[in-house]
Amino acid sequence: MLYILSFLVAILSVHWIHPRLVRIALDKNIVDNPNARKLQRRPTPVLGGIAVFFGSVIGLGCASITCDCSELFIVVVAMMIMLYTGTMDDILDLSPALRFLIEIGTVLLLIFVGGYTLNDFHGLWGLNQIPQGVAIPLTVFAAVGIINAINLIDGVDGLSSGYCILTSLLFGMMFWYVGDRTMCMLAVVAAGSLIPFFFHNVFGKSSKMFIGDGGTLVMGIVMSVFVIRILRHGSMSEVYDAANIGLIPFTLAVLSVPVFDTLRVMTTRILKRKSPFHPDKTHLHHMFIRLGCSHAATTLAILILNFFVVLCWWISYKAGCSIDAQLYIVLVLSILITSGLYNFMEYHIRHKTQFVRLLHRIGYRMHLNRTGIFFWLQKKMDRM
C-alpha cells in the first residue's frame, strides 16, 4: 500500500508542477531552439528534469513517514548535483570536459560516502568479489558511461522518459523479489514521476516540455545506483547467484540499447577523426525517423527492441545457460540490434531501395499523430 501511495504522490506532484514550469520556461526563454540537428519545429521548454526530480523527492518524502529511507539521502544529493549540472548545461551549454568532471565527482561521492561500489562479478568468468583498487575505477567508468548513455538517447519525444519508466519497473521488480524495499521505493517514485511527463512530452502541444540534460542526468545517476546496488558485494541480489541467474547479464540487457548505441556512435565518430561528443544524427532513433516513423512509433520500437533483449536473457536463464553464456547472448543481441540493424537500414536508406520505400509507406500510414485518439489526448494534456 505504501508503494502505491508514494507512486500516486509522485504522479500528482509532477502533474501539479508541470504546467507551472512550462510557463516559467516560456517567460524566461529557457527553451530548446530548433536547428539543423534537432527534430522539433518550435522552441520547447527544457525544465522537465526539475519536474521529475520534484516528484521523486516528494514521493520519497511521503514514503519516509512510515519507511526508513535515510540511506537514500546521498542518492538524493547526487540527483540534485546532476539536476543542477544538467539544467546549467541546458541554459549555458557547459563544456563536455566540465560535465565529465562533475559526473566523476558525483560518482566518487556515491562510492566513498554511500558505499556504492561495483565490486562483485557474481560468478561471471568464475570471478566474485574484486579488489577496491579495481572496483573504484570500474564503478566510475560504468556509472559515467550509463549517465551519458541515458543522456544521448534523448532525441525524440518520449524516448528517454519512456525508457527510464521501463528500466525503473524492471529494476523495481528485481528489488521487490529480493526484499530490497528502499531501492524498490526509489524505482517506484522514479517511474511515477516520469509517467505524467511522458504523456505531456508525447501528446502535448502547448504543454510539451523536454526533459533536458537536467532530467537525463538525474535519471542516469538513478540507473547507475540501481546497477551498482544489484552488483555490489553483499547486496540482497546475491541470493540469485546460487540460482544461476546472471546479474551482470540482466543489468546489461536492461541497459542494452542506450549503452550499445552510444558505444557504436562514439566509435564511429572516433574512426572518422571526430570528437566522440560531436553531435550528429547517427543514433538508432534518428534511423527510425528517416524511415518515416513518428516520434511515438520510434519510441515504441526502441522500447520493444530493448525489452526483447531482456526477454531473450530470461529465456536463456530458463533454458539452463551458464552465466557466461547468458552474457554472450545479451552481447550478441545488443550488437545486432544497435549496429547490425542500424547499418542494414542505413544501406537501404542510402540506396533508396524498394524495401525502404515500402517502410516509408508503412511508417506514414502508422503515424499516431494523424489519428483521432492522438488529437483527443493532445487536448487532454494541454488542458491539464
ABEGO torsion letter per residue (X at the ends): XAAAAAAAAAAAAAAAAAAAAAAAAAAAGBBBBBBAABABABBBBAAAAAAAAAAAAAAAAAAAAABBAAAAAAAAAAAAAAAAAAAAAAAAGBBAAAAAAAAAAAAAAAAAAAGBBBABAGGBGGBBBBBAAAAAAAAAAAAAAAAAAAAAABABBGAAAAAAAAAAAAAAAAAAAAGBAAAAAAAAAAAAAAAAAAAAAAABAAABBBAEAAAAAAAAAAAAAAAAAAABBGBAAAAAAAAGBBAAAAAAAAAAAAAAAAAAAAAAAAAAGBBAABBBBABAAAAAAAAGBBAAAAAAAAAAAAAAAAAAAAAAAAAGBBAAAAAAAAAAAAAAAAAAAAAAAAAAAAAGBAAAAAAAAAAAAABAAABAAAAAAAAAAAAX
